[in-house]
Amino acid sequence: MPDNVVHNNTCTARISGKNPTSVLIARPNFTGEVQSPALPFGSLFAVYDPLTVGPEPTSEVIGHAEGLYVSSGQDVLTLVIYLDFGFTSGSFNGSSFSLFSRNPVTENEREVAVVGGRGEFRMARGFAHLKTNETASGTVVECRATVVHH
């Protein structure tokens, strides 16, 4: 079975603003000194971010990024993320690819691992570049993925 490569499969995810799409579902039970109040080590979040064609709030929604992230850095704010990028329209409708990686969110641009997929992205592997942008309507993360799949 030959490999297919999708380059620069660009989409954006909105992670804050008027209607945040990431929520705290578990937080450490501190008995001593409280660490960073924003994302203390061990905090767990559920994610349901819309995937859009562009960064504008009116951009077409082409799917959702669903998953979890946990604050995993004790000295530097770092997350470990599991996200499934599921497409609900376009040529990849019904397919998804999955990220599972360390995400050093204090860096404006970072690289994370693509570790699998389903549908058109069956047996996917690759990488995605994430870039965080603050906009008037909230935080937007641009995702440019290079995915090899069967």
N, C-alpha and C positions, 0 to 999 in steps of 0.2 A: 504494500500500500504506500503510495508516494506521500511525502510530506507537503503540506501547504503552508505558506507563510503569509501572515497578515501583518503588514508594517503600518505603523502610525495609526492604529485604530484609536482615534482620539475621541474622548468623551469627557464630560465634566460632571462633577458631583458637588451638590450644594450641601455644606455641612453646618451652616449656622444661618442666622438671619431671623426673619419674622416667624418662620415655622421650622425650628431646628429638627433635623432628622436623625440625630444621635442622642440617645438618652442613657443616663447612668442607671444601671440595673443592680450593681453591687459595689460596695465601698468597704475598705478595710475597717475593722473595729479597732480604733486606736486606743491604747491604754496609757500611752505616754505622750511625748511631744508630737504634735501634728506636723506633717511634712508640708509639701506644696499644697495649698488649698484647692487649686484648680484640678489637678490630676494626680492625687497621691498614689504612690506605688501600690499596685493591686486593684485599682479601680477598673471595673468592667462595664463596657458600654455596648448597647445594641444599636445597630445601624440599619437604616432604610433610606438611602440617598437616591434621589432621582438622577438618572444619567441623561444628560442633554447633549445636543449637537454642539452648542456653543455656550459661552459663559453668561449670556444675558438671561434674566429671569423669564423672558418670553420664549426662549429657545425650545424647540421641539423635544419632548421627553421620548427617549428611545429605549428606556429600560430602567432598572434599579440596581444599585449596589446594596446587597444585603449581607449582614454578617455581624461580627463582634470585633472589638479591640480591647486590649488590656494594657494599662500603664505598667510597663515592665522595667523602666529605668529608675534606679535609686539616686543617681547623681545627675543625670541629664534626662530631660523629658524624652522618652522613647516609648513607642507603642509596639506591640506585636498584633498584627492584623490578620483576620480571616475575612475576606470579602468575596462574594460571588457576584460577578458582573453579568446580570441576566438581561438579555435583549428582548423587547416586546414588539419591535417593529423593524422594518428594513430587511436587508439580506441575511442577517443573523437572528431573525425573529425565532424565539423558542430555544436559542442556544445561550450558553454562558461560559465564561472562563473564570477561574478562581485564583486569587492571590492569597498567599500565606507567607508572611515575611516580617522581619523587623523593620519598623518604620521610624527613623529618627526625625520626628516632626519639627524639631527646631531648625533643621536645614530646609531652606526654601525649595530646593530641588533634591529629589532622592530617587533611588532605584529599588524596586521590590520584585519578588519572584512570582512568576505565573507558574502554578504547580498542577493545573489540571483544567478540565472543562467537560462539557456535555454538548450533544447535538453537533453542530458544525465545528465546535472546538474540542471534540473528543480527543483524549490523550494529549491535550495542550501542554506546552512548556514554553518558557520564554521569560520576558521581563517587561516591566512597565516603569516608565518615568513619571513620577508625580511631582506636580508643581502647585504650590499653594498661592492663591491670589486673594487679597482682601478687596472686596467691592462694596459699593454703597448698599447693596442688598444682602451682604453677608460674605462668608468665606466660601470660596469656590476652589476645588481641587481639579486641576487638569490632569488627565491620565492619557499618556501616549504609550500604547502597548505594542510590542512586537511578539507575536504569538506563532509558534510552529504547531501544527495540528495535522491529523489524518483526515 
